[in-house]
Structures are given as C-alpha cells and as structure tokens.
Amino acid sequence: MQCNEAAGLVLPGAVPGALLADVAPAWLCDAHRALSSPGPHAVPDTEGPLRGGIGGRRFEAHPSAREDGSVVWWLVDDTDHQLAREALHMERERTAFLAKASSTLLASLNLGRCMDVTAQMAAESLADAALTVAPARGGRLPVVTCLRGGAPAVSTLTVDPDDVPGLGEALRGFPPVPSRWIDPATAPAWMVPEGFGPVGSIVVTPLPGHGVPAGALIMLRKAEAAAFSDEEEVFTRLFAARAGAAMSAARLYAEQTAITDVLMRELLPPVLHQISGVDFAGRYRPSADHERIGGDFYDVHPAAVEGEASLVSLGDVCGKGLEAAVLTGKIRNTLHALLPLADDHQRMLRLLNSALLSSHHTRFATMVLASAVRRGSTVDLRLTSGGHPSPLIIRADGTVEQADTHGTLIGALPNISATTVEASLAPGESCVLFTDGITEAKGGPMGNVLFGEERLKRALSGCAGMPAEGIVEHVQMLAAQWLGNRPHDDMAVVVIATPRTHHLSAVNGHTRGRYTA
C-alpha cells in the first residue's frame, strides 16, 4: 500500500509494501475488500459515505477506482461534524422532552397528578427510578415513587428530610439550592424502591415553585449504569423548573378552590322546606351554566318564636357573576343583622339602603320582602317591594293576582319609598316571588321575544293547588324551554304556599337567622 504524509499521520504503520489489513481498521479493510472483489457486489452495500473510527477520531472514507484496478481511499476527518450532529440530535430530543413535559404537566391542575407525571417522566427518560417529594404537611412527607417501566406509587412517610443531604434545603427553598449528589451507601431505605438492586448514583434536585419551593426530585441510577454527569444535572434542572411550576400552580389552585368553596357555601341560595306549617320552595339558575352564584338571591329566615312570621327575601343585584355575588352576600348578611326589625319591612329597606350607599358600591339592587305566618288553615302574608317585580298570588280557582306593592331601587338614592300590602293564602293557594330574569328571558320561535309577565301569569294559572316545589319546577322548566340555548340573565323563583293538609314541621322551625337546611 501507499499513503501520503497526511494519511501517514492517521495510520502510522502505513509504509510502502505494508498490507492494508495490518495498518487499517477492520471497517476500512472490509470495505476495500468488497470494492476490490470482482462481480455484481463489487461496490460496498452502504448508504451515504462510509464512516468509522481511527485512533479516537471519526472519519469519512471515499473510494476512487483507478485504471490499473487499484483503489484510492480518501479519508476526511469528520469528528467535529459528527459531534455537532450528535449534539444537535440530543438537543432536539431534549427540547421535545421538555415540550412534552410542559404540556403533560400543565394539562392538569391536580397536585397528585403533577407529582405522578414528574416521577414517571423522570424515571423513563432521566434515571432508572425517581421520587417526587412535596413539602411536609403535619410532619408527614408526601412521596411518589416510580421505577422505569412501572406505575407511580403514592405514600406518606414520617421521616426527617434533613437526614438526606440536600433534601431539607430543597423543600425549604434556601437560596441558592443546587442539586446534590448523594453517596448511595448513605441513602435511607425509604428512598430506594423495592427490587431496585444496587444503587450507582443518586441526585437530589429542587423543584422551584412560584416564590415558594414546590418540592424535590430524587433520581436514582443502578450500579451498572453510568453516573449522572454535570450536563445531565443541568438538563434535569430545566425539567425540574417546569415540574415545580406545574406543582406550584396545582397547589395554588387547590388552595384557592378550598377558599372558594368555603365562601361559596355562604353565597349559595339555601334549600327550602316546610317551616311552621308554611311550604317554601326556591330555585336559582345563574346566567352562565359554569357558574354557581350570581346577582339573584333569596333567603328564608324562620321565626324566632312560635306564632310569629318567617321572613322571606328575594332580590336582584345589578350585574352578573362574582362581582354581583359579592354584593348579594353583603345584602344577605345585612338583612340577617336586621332581623329584629323584621316586622317593619320599610325600615329594614331604608337601613339596607343606607348601608349600601355608605359602602360606596356602584351597583344597586331590587328586592321584595315577604312575611309569612300560619294562622289556622290560612297563611297570612305581608309583601313589600323595593323596585322589584310585584309578587303573583295563585288562587285556588286558578286566578292569578298581582300584589299591589311597589317601591324604589335599593342602593341608588339617599331616600327610598316602599308600600306594604297584606294578603291571605287559603289551603292550596300560593304566592310566587321571581326576578326579572324570568320575565325578560328572550326566546320563543323567533328567538327575540320576551317571556313576559302575561305569559308567566297564564302558566301559573294552571298551577292552582300544586305544591310549592312543583310550581317552582314548572316555572323553571317553562323558562328553560323558552330560552333554548340562548344567553340569559340570572333567574330566581321562590314560592310560598299553604299546604292542603295542616302539618307543622319541627325541622329548624325555631332557629334564629337564615334557614339553610
């Protein structure tokens, strides 16, 4: 064989007369032999340039046949290009992994699910096993453990995280909090999954959250696997940043949901039943199906003493959604504080009006108050409207009467006026309180016709003798059918009825304050 000076540097044993097999690597010798052999397979069966290693470097080999039948091989040092290609491929894989991690983690606002996904993705792509550890709650440490190819296992441990180097700091978030390599021999038993085998290397990486630590990620590799490198540790921190953000968001969401549920219980309308021989029923439908509260509200406050009247309040705050619901909560609480004045509707409305004006709210409300007390076989009512649609009374013969009460808005003007009227309900008769979300519901065949008060009266005329619950359901059903899938305002209905059979209920019948059975 012959070689030039540059080839001599690559193949030091290549001297004139030496055999190629003695100085060249096997991959090049095999290619040369195949190319030099006569027949249909004289050209090596390869796709693209022939590549291989020589002396720790990577080369491309390009053959050139000469007229005398010899073959000249041109060797091109491809080491740097190959390393760049591998680095680019690795970077693409890592970018795809991080993108998948972000989308998978952010797909759920459940903290347990985020911990499961974090441990599972780390075990499948970064280590042989992984543990996601959340900050301790009540002295107990939530842990999710996952082996490569296995399912996440959830446990709660009574252990001291400070027994593991770096774990306590990661859970407390002391800045700066770097990753920590741990001597496998010092790892506590709870950290090594059952059946894992000898541990080769362990790394503890913090999971940073939104201003507070979200937890820690512990990754383990088996003894026969390569130890974690500095480059892998940096990439793990990139993954940990995404996992920590998702876990922190899930924890914040859970906390806010818990707070919202507590507050919501005070804002939701109560479930109504029979109180002191009077039937009460109510329904509320918010303007948006995904919401639970809004600007319409109602309450029933049972009488403090047997023989006195229970107070019903139904109102409509200007606006929709949470902002309107906040004001409804204020109004309901104010009315609750004014219960000692329940015999004087007008005074209650004046004091409520003053309270709303002093709170500098830009919203106003309409309201109707009703006092109901059972006297013998009838229920006596006193009704007072503050800018609200007048109640409708269903008589036993199907006649629908409009209570002649009217007044000004609550929370809009310094001085208000209101009139109080009295009525009696015989057995089987009812009084319907409603918000304008019912009468102003747009729908029908053309889609833009108001349901209207006259249509409501005709519907109620067929409800004579029906129980309060049946009337409420009938009104809500008709309004829903009229609307179809069109947008609408909040809708609330309360029915006060005299049962056909006198029955005194002891369920919360003497409880002061709001009835929220």
C-alpha positions in Angstrom: 0.0 0.0 0.0 1.0 3.6 -0.4 -0.1 6.8 1.5 0.6 10.4 1.6 2.0 12.4 4.5 -1.4 13.2 6.0 -2.5 9.6 5.8 0.7 8.6 7.5 -0.2 10.7 10.5 -3.6 8.9 10.7 -2.1 5.4 10.1 1.4 5.4 11.5 2.0 1.8 10.4 1.3 2.6 6.7 4.6 2.3 4.9 5.2 1.2 1.3 4.7 -2.5 1.0 2.7 -2.9 4.1 -0.6 -4.8 3.9 -3.8 -2.7 4.4 -5.1 -5.3 6.9 -2.1 -4.7 9.1 -2.4 -1.0 9.4 -6.1 0.0 8.7 -9.1 -0.7 10.9 -11.4 -3.6 10.1 -14.3 -1.4 8.8 -12.0 0.1 6.1 -10.4 -3.2 5.2 -13.8 -4.9 4.8 -14.9 -2.1 2.5 -11.7 -2.2 0.5 -12.0 -6.0 0.1 -15.6 -5.7 -1.1 -14.8 -3.0 -3.5 -11.8 -4.9 -4.9 -13.6 -8.1 -5.5 -15.0 -8.7 -9.0 -18.7 -9.4 -9.5 -22.0 -7.8 -9.0 -21.3 -6.9 -5.4 -18.1 -5.1 -6.0 -19.5 -1.8 -4.6 -19.9 -1.9 -0.8 -23.6 -2.1 0.2 -23.7 1.2 2.2 -26.0 4.3 2.2 -24.0 7.5 2.1 -20.4 7.9 2.9 -18.6 5.1 4.7 -17.8 6.1 8.3 -15.7 4.7 11.1 -13.2 5.5 13.8 -9.4 5.6 13.8 -7.4 6.4 16.8 -10.3 8.1 18.7 -11.2 10.2 15.7 -14.1 9.8 13.3 -13.6 9.7 9.5 -15.5 9.5 6.3 -13.9 7.2 3.7 -14.5 7.9 0.0 -13.1 5.3 -2.5 -11.8 6.1 -6.0 -11.0 3.3 -8.5 -8.0 3.7 -10.7 -7.4 2.4 -14.3 -4.9 -0.2 -13.0 -7.5 -1.8 -10.8 -6.2 -0.3 -7.5 -8.4 1.7 -5.2 -7.5 5.0 -3.6 -9.3 5.9 -0.3 -9.7 9.5 0.7 -10.1 9.9 4.4 -11.9 13.0 5.7 -11.8 13.8 9.4 -15.5 14.1 10.4 -15.1 14.2 14.2 -16.2 17.7 14.8 -19.1 17.4 12.4 -20.2 14.2 13.9 -20.1 15.6 17.4 -22.1 18.6 16.2 -24.7 16.3 14.6 -25.0 14.2 17.8 -25.2 17.3 19.9 -28.0 18.7 17.7 -29.8 15.4 17.8 -29.5 15.3 21.6 -30.7 18.9 21.8 -33.7 18.2 19.7 -34.6 15.2 21.8 -34.2 17.2 25.0 -36.3 20.0 23.6 -39.0 17.6 22.5 -38.9 16.0 26.0 -39.2 19.4 27.7 -42.1 20.4 25.5 -43.9 17.2 26.2 -43.2 17.6 29.9 -44.7 21.1 29.9 -47.8 20.1 28.0 -48.3 17.0 30.1 -47.8 18.7 33.4 -49.9 21.7 32.6 -52.7 19.6 31.4 -53.8 19.0 35.0 -54.2 21.3 37.9 -54.3 18.3 40.3 -51.2 18.3 42.6 -51.2 14.5 42.9 -51.4 14.1 39.1 -48.5 16.5 38.7 -46.3 14.6 41.2 -47.1 11.3 39.4 -46.2 12.7 36.0 -43.0 14.2 37.3 -41.8 11.0 38.8 -42.8 8.9 35.8 -41.2 11.1 33.2 -38.0 11.4 35.2 -37.8 7.6 35.6 -38.5 6.9 31.9 -36.1 9.5 30.4 -33.6 10.7 33.0 -33.0 7.9 35.5 -33.8 4.3 36.4 -36.1 5.4 39.3 -37.4 8.7 40.5 -39.2 10.1 43.6 -41.2 13.3 43.7 -41.3 14.7 47.3 -43.7 17.5 48.3 -43.2 19.7 51.4 -44.2 18.1 54.6 -47.8 18.5 55.9 -48.3 18.0 59.6 -44.9 16.3 59.9 -45.7 13.8 57.1 -43.9 13.8 53.8 -45.9 13.1 50.6 -43.8 11.0 48.2 -44.5 9.5 44.8 -42.1 6.7 43.7 -41.7 5.4 40.2 -39.5 2.7 38.6 -38.7 2.8 34.9 -41.5 0.9 33.2 -43.7 0.9 36.3 -46.6 2.9 37.6 -46.2 5.7 40.2 -46.8 4.7 43.8 -48.0 7.2 46.4 -47.0 7.1 50.0 -46.9 9.4 53.0 -43.9 9.0 55.2 -43.0 10.1 58.7 -39.3 10.8 58.1 -37.0 13.7 58.6 -36.0 15.2 55.2 -32.8 16.7 56.8 -31.5 13.1 57.1 -30.9 13.2 53.3 -28.2 15.7 52.2 -29.8 18.5 50.1 -33.4 17.3 50.6 -34.3 19.5 53.5 -32.8 22.6 51.8 -34.7 21.8 48.6 -38.0 21.5 50.4 -37.4 24.8 52.3 -36.0 26.6 49.3 -32.9 28.1 50.9 -31.2 30.1 48.0 -29.3 29.1 46.2 -30.3 25.4 46.2 -28.1 23.4 43.9 -28.5 19.7 43.0 -26.8 17.3 45.4 -25.1 14.1 44.6 -25.6 11.6 47.4 -23.4 8.7 48.4 -25.7 5.7 47.7 -24.4 4.0 50.8 -25.9 6.7 53.0 -29.3 6.7 51.3 -32.2 5.8 53.7 -34.2 2.7 53.0 -37.4 4.6 52.0 -35.5 6.3 49.2 -34.6 3.1 47.3 -37.6 1.3 45.7 -38.1 -2.3 46.5 -36.4 -4.6 43.9 -34.3 -1.8 42.5 -31.0 -3.5 43.3 -27.6 -1.9 43.9 -27.6 1.9 43.5 -24.9 3.5 41.5 -25.7 7.2 41.8 -28.3 9.5 43.4 -29.1 13.2 42.7 -31.5 15.4 44.6 -32.8 18.4 42.6 -35.1 21.1 43.9 -38.5 21.8 42.3 -38.8 25.6 42.3 -42.3 27.0 42.6 -43.9 30.4 42.4 -42.0 32.2 45.2 -42.0 29.1 47.4 -40.5 25.6 46.9 -42.8 23.1 45.2 -40.8 20.1 46.4 -37.8 18.0 45.4 -37.0 15.4 42.7 -34.8 12.4 43.7 -33.3 10.4 40.8 -31.5 7.0 41.1 -29.4 5.0 38.6 -28.4 1.4 39.0 -24.8 0.4 39.7 -24.2 -0.9 36.2 -25.4 2.4 34.6 -23.3 5.5 34.0 -23.3 8.0 36.8 -25.1 11.4 36.4 -22.9 13.9 34.5 -22.8 17.6 35.0 -24.5 18.1 31.7 -27.4 15.8 32.7 -27.7 17.6 36.0 -28.2 20.9 34.2 -30.8 19.4 31.9 -32.5 17.9 35.0 -32.8 21.3 36.5 -34.6 22.5 33.3 -37.1 19.7 33.7 -37.4 20.4 37.4 -38.2 24.1 36.7 -41.2 23.0 34.6 -42.3 20.3 37.0 -42.0 22.7 40.0 -44.0 25.4 38.2 -46.8 22.9 37.4 -46.9 21.6 41.0 -46.9 25.1 42.5 -49.8 26.1 40.2 -51.7 23.0 41.2 -51.2 23.7 44.9 -52.3 27.3 44.5 -55.3 26.2 42.5 -56.2 23.7 45.3 -55.9 26.3 48.0 -57.9 28.8 46.1 -60.6 26.2 45.3 -60.8 25.3 49.0 -61.2 29.0 49.9 -63.8 29.5 47.2 -65.8 26.5 48.4 -65.9 27.9 51.9 -67.0 31.3 50.7 -69.4 29.8 48.1 -71.3 27.9 50.8 -72.3 31.3 52.3 -73.3 32.7 48.9 -75.3 29.8 47.6 -79.1 30.0 48.0 -80.5 27.8 50.7 -82.6 24.6 50.2 -86.1 25.4 51.3 -88.6 23.1 53.1 -91.7 23.5 55.2 -91.4 25.8 58.2 -94.0 26.2 60.9 -96.8 25.0 58.6 -95.8 27.1 55.6 -94.4 25.5 52.4 -91.4 27.2 50.9 -89.6 26.2 47.7 -86.9 28.0 45.7 -84.7 27.6 42.6 -81.8 29.6 41.2 -80.2 29.4 37.8 -77.1 31.6 37.2 -76.6 33.4 33.9 -73.7 31.1 33.0 -74.1 27.3 33.4 -70.5 27.0 34.6 -71.1 29.5 37.5 -72.8 28.7 40.8 -73.5 32.2 42.0 -74.6 35.5 40.6 -76.7 38.6 41.2 -80.0 36.9 42.2 -80.6 35.6 45.7 -83.2 34.5 48.2 -83.3 33.5 51.9 -85.9 32.3 54.3 -85.4 33.3 58.0 -87.6 31.2 60.3 -89.5 33.0 63.1 -87.6 33.1 66.4 -90.9 32.4 68.3 -93.7 30.1 67.5 -96.6 32.1 66.1 -94.5 34.9 64.6 -93.8 35.3 60.9 -90.9 33.9 58.9 -89.2 36.4 56.7 -88.5 35.8 53.0 -86.2 38.0 51.0 -85.7 37.7 47.2 -83.5 40.2 45.3 -81.7 41.0 42.2 -78.3 42.9 42.2 -77.4 44.9 39.0 -74.9 42.8 37.1 -73.8 39.2 36.9 -71.1 36.8 38.1 -68.8 37.1 41.0 -68.8 40.8 41.5 -72.6 40.8 41.7 -72.5 37.8 44.1 -70.2 39.7 46.4 -72.8 42.4 46.9 -75.6 39.8 47.3 -73.5 38.4 50.2 -73.3 41.9 51.8 -77.1 42.4 51.4 -78.0 39.0 52.8 -75.7 39.5 55.8 -77.1 43.0 56.4 -80.7 41.6 56.3 -79.7 38.9 58.7 -78.4 41.6 61.1 -81.7 43.5 60.7 -83.9 40.5 61.6 -85.0 42.1 64.9 -86.8 44.6 62.7 -88.5 42.0 60.5 -92.0 43.3 61.4 -91.2 46.7 59.8 -90.2 45.9 56.1 -89.9 49.6 55.2 -87.5 50.3 58.0 -85.4 47.3 57.0 -85.2 48.5 53.4 -84.3 52.1 54.5 -81.4 50.8 56.7 -80.3 48.4 54.0 -80.3 51.3 51.5 -78.1 53.4 53.9 -75.7 50.5 54.4 -75.2 50.1 50.6 -74.8 53.8 50.0 -72.1 54.0 52.7 -70.2 51.1 51.2 -69.6 53.1 48.0 -70.8 50.3 45.8 -71.7 51.4 42.2 -74.3 48.7 41.9 -77.9 48.8 43.1 -80.5 46.1 43.8 -84.2 45.4 43.7 -85.8 43.4 46.4 -89.1 42.1 47.7 -89.7 41.1 51.4 -92.4 38.7 52.5 -93.5 37.8 56.0 -95.5 34.6 56.2 -97.2 33.1 59.3 -99.7 30.2 59.6 -102.9 31.2 61.3 -105.3 28.3 61.4 -105.9 27.0 57.9 -104.5 30.0 56.1 -101.2 31.7 55.7 -101.1 35.5 56.2 -98.6 37.5 54.1 -97.2 41.0 54.2 -95.4 41.9 51.0 -93.1 44.9 50.3 -91.3 45.6 47.0 -88.2 47.8 46.7 -88.1 48.4 42.9 -88.8 44.7 42.3 -91.4 42.9 40.1 -94.6 42.5 42.2 -95.3 39.0 43.6 -98.1 37.0 42.0 -100.7 35.1 44.0 -102.3 31.9 42.7 -105.8 31.4 44.0 -107.5 28.0 44.3 -109.7 28.6 41.3 -106.6 29.4 39.0 -107.0 33.2 39.2 -103.6 34.9 39.3 -103.5 38.2 41.2 -100.7 40.8 41.3 -99.8 42.1 44.7 -100.1 45.9 44.7 -96.7 46.7 46.2 -94.1 48.9 44.6 -91.1 51.0 45.7 -87.8 52.5 44.6 -84.4 50.8 44.0 -82.1 49.9 46.9 -78.7 51.4 47.0 -79.2 54.1 44.3 -80.8 57.1 46.0 -80.4 58.6 49.5 -84.2 58.3 50.2 -86.4 55.4 49.2 -90.1 54.7 49.4 -92.0 51.4 49.5 -95.5 50.2 50.1 -96.5 47.1 52.1 -99.6 45.1 51.3 -101.3 42.2 53.1 -102.8 39.0 51.6 -104.0 35.6 52.8 -103.5 32.2 51.2 -106.1 29.6 51.7 -105.2 25.9 51.5 -103.7 25.1 48.1 -103.0 28.8 47.3 -99.5 30.2 46.6 -97.5 33.4 46.3 -94.7 33.5 43.7 -91.7 35.8 44.1 -89.5 36.0 41.0 -86.7 38.0 39.5 -86.9 39.7 36.1 -84.5 37.0 34.6 -87.7 35.0 34.2 -89.9 37.6 32.5 -87.1 39.1 30.5 -85.9 35.8 29.1 -85.6 36.1 25.3 -86.6 33.2 23.2 -89.6 31.6 21.6 -90.0 30.7 17.9 -88.3 33.9 16.7 -85.6 33.9 19.4 -86.0 37.5 20.5 -89.4 37.6 22.2 -89.6 38.2 26.0 -91.2 35.5 28.1 -93.1 38.3 29.7 -95.3 38.7 32.8 -98.6 37.8 31.0 -97.1 34.5 29.8 -96.0 33.8 33.3 -99.4 34.5 34.7 -101.0 32.2 32.2 -98.5 29.5 33.1 -99.2 30.0 36.9 -103.0 29.8 36.4 -102.6 26.1 35.7 -100.6 25.6 38.9 -103.6 26.1 41.3 -103.4 23.5 44.1 -99.9 22.4 43.2 -97.3 22.1 46.0 -94.6 24.9 46.2 -91.9 22.6 44.8 -94.0 21.7 41.8 -94.7 25.3 40.9 -91.0 26.3 41.1 -90.0 23.4 38.9 -92.8 24.2 36.4 -91.7 27.9 36.1 -88.0 27.0 35.7 -88.9 24.4 33.1 -91.0 26.8 31.0 -88.3 29.5 31.1 -85.7 27.0 30.1 -87.8 25.7 27.2 -88.5 29.3 26.1 -84.8 30.2 26.1 -83.4 27.1 24.5 -79.6 27.5 24.4 -79.7 31.3 24.2 -77.9 33.5 26.8 -79.9 34.8 29.7 -79.8 36.7 33.0 -79.8 35.1 36.4 -83.2 33.6 37.3 -84.6 33.0 40.8 -88.1 31.9 41.9 -89.4 31.4 45.4 -92.9 30.1 46.2 -94.8 30.4 49.5 -97.8 28.1 49.8 -100.4 27.0 52.2 -100.5 23.2 52.4 -103.8 21.5 51.8 -103.2 19.5 55.0 -102.1 21.3 58.1 -98.7 20.0 59.1 -96.2 21.5 61.5 -92.6 20.7 60.8 -90.1 20.8 63.6 -87.2 20.9 61.2 -85.3 24.0 62.1 -88.6 25.6 62.9 -87.4 27.7 65.8 -83.9 28.5 64.6 -82.9 32.2 64.6 -81.4 33.5 61.4 -81.2 32.2 57.9 -82.7 28.8 57.1 -80.1 26.8 55.2 -81.1 23.2 55.6 
